[in-house]
Amino acid sequence: MKLRIISSALLMIAIVGAGCVSNKKFAQLQTTYNDLLNQNRALDSKYQIAQRDLSGATARVQSLEEQIASQRTGLAALQAALDKCLNSTSQGNTNISKLVDEINASNRYIQHLVNTKNKSDSLNMVLTNNLTRSLSREELRDVDVQVLKGVVYISLSDNMLYKSGSYEISPAAGETLGKIAKIIMDYKDYDVLIEGNTDNVPISQKNIRNNWDLSALRASSVVQALQNNYGVDPKRLTAGGRGEYNPIASNDSDAGKMKNRRTQIIITPKLDQFMELIEKAPEPTEGAAAADSTSGS
């Protein structure tokens, strides 16, 4: 629909231009064209964000489906062993109840994985929406927020944060960083890693030896801004640089290089908190353990 509107606007401009309209009329048509072009770019940006969200969700679904398939394979093997025991000696019959316990435990774990998948997808979507609702549409073009297994990933484009080839934070980035700081403060018990990334174009600045230096300096600038300007506890913060060696796109195009030039803020639970996020499999019953011992003797 947007493309048809833009095409119509272009046709109108061409027709009016051919008719030698006044400068005022032409300027109005030019403004209309620019507005439509900006709307098209905004829709394209939202499409790219939706594609990244879809890719992350697909990966999570695939991982859980693989676990479910593995458990179902194990269940089939246990069922086959049970069928064999039904036709065996009295010693085999003694282990039937123990094998049934294992089958029941496996069934419970399969249901547990299904429930965890549904709960995880819903929770991650709610958290992502809550974290991004304070960001404007313009900010969302330069800020990508994702939640995966309880870890918050916030990726900031270098175009928004810094001037080209510099590690000094631009004044225009202050408002967005303030909103990011609010997210970090909401996760007050979690550690925060600030990770700088560059493209593969060599840096040529005084006192900056290479892209390793540039990425680390950029991460350090963000850490110090969060500490000095927004009151984030420095004990929670870690600054690190990965240079050009952690790309998310090809450096063969300008668009790919722009994606690779980013600073990522990773809000991670501490070890004890992370363990609480992990849903453990049900422990085997005593009967199942005895069945393993008997079958191995």
Disulfide bonds with the S-S distance in Angstrom:
none
